[in-house]
Amino acid sequence: MYDANLVNFYSRVSDYQSSHGKGYGHEAPGTLGRSVTYGLPKTRLRLRLMPFVFVALTAFGLKAGILHTVGPAAYQDRVAQLSQSQGFDRLGGWLMQVDPVTAYVAEKIAAATAALNA
């Protein structure tokens, strides 16, 4: 037989057990408990930005590695060929252009390689 009060009771027991599982004690309305002391978990902006920072650093590192390995003249020729193409190749040409960050990292890679070979 269906009893609305019994369903309400079990839902309150479930809420109590889940809050107790999170580390909260019994908190009556109007009292100060752990949820007031610790508050809700705060989301950090840093954690949401880290994947984008990682992708950007990886892209600049990859571009600099290719620029160092292939050489500036051949790299510029390949980027020019991509820029003159159609569709996504044109986007690739735009993304693979040599920017100041890529040139700087490529110079540092060249300096580190020269230091290791000397």
VOMAR-318870 format. One line per field, with one value per residue (C-alpha): residue in three letters; z, y negated, x negated. Coordinates in nm, 2 decimals, padded with zeros to 4 digits. Last residue first. Example, Ala and Ser with C-alpha at 12.3 -4.5 7.8 and 13.67 -1.06 7.14 Angstrom:
# VOMAR-318870
code: SER	ALA $
up: 00.71	00.78 $
north: 00.11	00.45 $
east: -01.37	-01.23 $
# end
This chain:
# VOMAR-318870
code: ALA	ASN	LEU	ALA	ALA	THR	ALA	ALA	ALA	ILE	LYS	GLU	ALA	VAL	TYR	ALA	THR	VAL	PRO	ASP	VAL	GLN	MET	LEU	TRP	GLY	GLY	LEU	ARG	ASP	PHE	GLY	GLN	SER	GLN	SER	LEU	GLN	ALA	VAL	ARG	ASP	GLN	TYR	ALA	ALA	PRO	GLY	VAL	THR	HIS	LEU	ILE	GLY	ALA	LYS	LEU	GLY	PHE	ALA	THR	LEU	ALA	VAL	PHE	VAL	PHE	PRO	MET	LEU	ARG	LEU	ARG	LEU	ARG	THR	LYS	PRO	LEU	GLY	TYR	THR	VAL	SER	ARG	GLY	LEU	THR	GLY	PRO	ALA	GLU	HIS	GLY	TYR	GLY	LYS	GLY	HIS	SER	SER	GLN	TYR	ASP	SER	VAL	ARG	SER	TYR	PHE	ASN	VAL	LEU	ASN	ALA	ASP	TYR	MET $
up: -02.80	-02.91	-02.59	-02.60	-02.97	-02.89	-02.60	-02.83	-03.11	-02.86	-02.72	-03.08	-03.15	-02.83	-02.93	-03.29	-03.17	-02.92	-03.18	-03.43	-03.72	-03.90	-03.83	-03.73	-04.06	-04.27	-04.09	-04.15	-04.52	-04.51	-04.36	-04.69	-04.99	-05.04	-05.07	-04.70	-04.68	-04.96	-04.77	-04.45	-04.63	-04.78	-04.45	-04.28	-04.56	-04.51	-04.13	-04.08	-04.08	-03.72	-03.55	-03.71	-03.63	-03.27	-03.25	-03.39	-03.15	-02.85	-02.94	-02.98	-02.65	-02.46	-02.61	-02.53	-02.17	-02.12	-02.25	-02.02	-01.72	-01.75	-01.57	-01.28	-01.25	-01.22	-00.90	-00.80	-00.43	-00.23	-00.03	00.31	00.56	00.88	00.76	00.64	00.95	01.18	01.30	01.41	01.27	01.12	01.28	01.15	01.21	01.11	00.78	00.65	00.29	00.40	00.67	00.39	00.19	00.49	00.60	00.24	00.23	00.57	00.44	00.13	00.34	00.56	00.26	00.11	00.44	00.47	00.12	00.20	-00.09	00.00 $
north: -02.16	-01.94	-02.01	-02.38	-02.39	-02.20	-02.44	-02.74	-02.60	-02.52	-02.87	-03.01	-02.79	-02.91	-03.28	-03.22	-03.04	-03.32	-03.59	-03.43	-03.21	-03.11	-02.77	-02.88	-03.07	-02.79	-02.54	-02.76	-02.76	-02.38	-02.37	-02.47	-02.57	-02.60	-02.92	-02.95	-02.58	-02.65	-02.96	-02.77	-02.51	-02.77	-02.95	-02.62	-02.55	-02.89	-02.89	-02.54	-02.20	-02.10	-02.44	-02.54	-02.19	-02.22	-02.58	-02.48	-02.18	-02.40	-02.67	-02.41	-02.24	-02.56	-02.66	-02.31	-02.33	-02.68	-02.57	-02.27	-02.48	-02.74	-02.56	-02.46	-02.82	-02.96	-02.77	-02.62	-02.67	-02.38	-02.49	-02.63	-02.51	-02.67	-02.69	-02.33	-02.22	-02.33	-02.65	-02.61	-02.76	-02.45	-02.14	-02.00	-01.64	-01.60	-01.67	-01.46	-01.40	-01.06	-01.24	-01.46	-01.15	-00.97	-01.27	-01.32	-00.95	-00.96	-01.27	-01.07	-00.77	-00.99	-01.15	-00.81	-00.69	-01.00	-00.95	-00.59	-00.35	00.00 $
east: -07.95	-07.65	-07.46	-07.51	-07.42	-07.09	-07.01	-07.07	-06.86	-06.58	-06.60	-06.58	-06.28	-06.11	-06.16	-06.04	-05.73	-05.65	-05.71	-05.47	-05.56	-05.25	-05.11	-04.76	-04.71	-04.84	-04.62	-04.32	-04.41	-04.45	-04.10	-03.94	-04.14	-04.52	-04.72	-04.78	-04.90	-05.16	-05.28	-05.31	-05.52	-05.75	-05.78	-05.89	-06.14	-06.30	-06.30	-06.45	-06.29	-06.40	-06.39	-06.06	-05.91	-06.01	-05.89	-05.54	-05.52	-05.62	-05.37	-05.09	-05.18	-05.19	-04.85	-04.70	-04.83	-04.70	-04.36	-04.35	-04.46	-04.19	-03.91	-04.14	-04.27	-03.92	-03.87	-03.54	-03.46	-03.33	-03.03	-03.08	-03.34	-03.19	-02.83	-02.83	-03.01	-02.72	-02.57	-02.21	-01.89	-01.75	-01.90	-02.23	-02.32	-02.68	-02.84	-03.12	-03.00	-02.85	-02.65	-02.50	-02.41	-02.27	-02.06	-01.92	-01.83	-01.66	-01.46	-01.36	-01.26	-01.04	-00.87	-00.80	-00.65	-00.43	-00.30	-00.19	-00.13	00.00 $
# end
